[in-house]
């Protein structure tokens, strides 16, 4: 009889654990199906010199970061100092993708706030963004030597995310 | 004075004309068949920017872009399933309001039925054990029955 009295308590605990796990998760972060898959191919004009184009294949054999940003994006301001700081000590290319942004605005933004990128490419109509499953700027992709996406940061790159997730993964990929 | 008034009036008319132009309704889609299919598909899809809205109902920038993509795919002759795949391969199953049945979603689809089956099993067991308990309840013999009868009659006599 005593055992039976514990059943509701056990059920409650199971429910509480499930709900507690639910509370720790951010519904705005949608896991990307592209992790572990080939990064979508694209070619895009380079912001600083639009007559040049950049193609994804150009980065074959390199581990690199693709950071999707825009001058209209307020959350990008939050991650910007982190990227600027990282740019000083990094040893891999950091490429910007100016998502749905007028090139003139992008250039002005970089001049005013500082440019952490090796170079930025232009995605004015957002098509490259759609292929990468971008739904909230900023987003950052870590791409390996074979052109596979290994990690995606949704939202601003924080110091914590950089140190605890992105940098260890880069080191591992470079081995 | 008159001239000024006339000029002012003319300016106002011109401005009003401009304003009217600015608010002009967007032209209807050139192809209502494509539009109907696009709406039907996008109603099945979640807008990732404002997650409680369907893609069809959303005015978010990304939603407009994705609707443009869907229109393009329809015009390119893709089937509804192919368009769904296009979206899912980029944004994951989460974009679908009706998640597909696969090992990851088994708990979601079948969990409630498992709970229901568990509850039904519990109920059957409880009823059975109650039946068994009542079957084994000792019955009264003749003497006990007579005593009970007299006791009950006594209580009837009470005021």
Interface residues (C-beta under 8 A of the other chain):
Chain A: X27 X28 X30 X31 X32 X33 X34 X100 X125 X126 X127 X130 X131 X132 X133 X135 X136
Chain B: X48 X49 X51 X61 X62 X65 X66 X69 X88 X89 X90 X91 X92 X93 X94
